[in-house]
Amino acid sequence: MRMLRKSLLIWLALLPLIALSLLPFAVMFLTAVKPKTEMFDPSWFPSHFEWSNFVLMWQETGFGRALWNSLYISTLATAISVLVAIPAGYALSRYRFRGRSFFQNFLLVSQMLSPIVLVLGLFRLMVLMGVLGRPEALAFLYAGFNIAFSIWMLESYFATIPRDLEESAWMEGSSALTAIRRVFLPLALPAIAVTALFTFINSWNEFALALTMLRDDASYTLPVLILSLVMGRYGVDWHYVMAAALVATVPIAVILAWTQNFMVQGMTAGAVK
């Protein structure tokens, strides 16, 4: 009974925070399902739910193409960042070499630079290379801005994995690469998953570089597409804007749910081993 009362008190204390967090999503949903004629009515709730707004938004705004662009760019940026960060983080956590401290400080300082500070120079560089407007070029930029953070994340976790496990594998005849692949990386999967998730979300939500580097509607990502539904128009279809913003959050929510379960399973497996 005491535990039940304590749980109820905790949930009552958290209820205002939960309501505050869910309020923007409720506003987006209620606006997305309103008929266009009721868009500026003072009532929060529509007279009826206009579910066709989602279908019309998808057809008239090019949302499907922008969704694919965001998925493609974010996935490519995540893959590049993680593939570079894994060996770099492993080297920093396992070896001592000249310049190691300088490299760590360089990674830390590079995180203080905002992409907006470098956007003009990056724009000129993309023009000189002839890749302005290419989604792959934007993915490489995203990866570049996330690599330092990824290395820091992985290095701190890699340092907690006992080196004795790899040495045991070496004594049994495994090569260094085999020991890393079969012993080290399975234990590091939770950290790799978290790092990949952060990189993906950062790339998915990034706006300034995408707005500057992408030059045509066919290559727009979701943040740029949603802005285009508001800017430069005589009338704004707010039901389309809110429907697009709501649907844009669904992939992230699915990835978060899947990754959370994966991380728990990975941590449990590592503890049993």
PyMOL commands that set and color helices and strands:
alter all, ss='L'
color gray80, all
select helices_A, chain A and resi 2-32+36-38+52-61+63-94+100-110+115-129+135-158+163-171+176-205+208-213+217-219+222-228+238-272
alter helices_A, ss='H'
color red, helices_A
deselect
rebuild
show_as cartoon
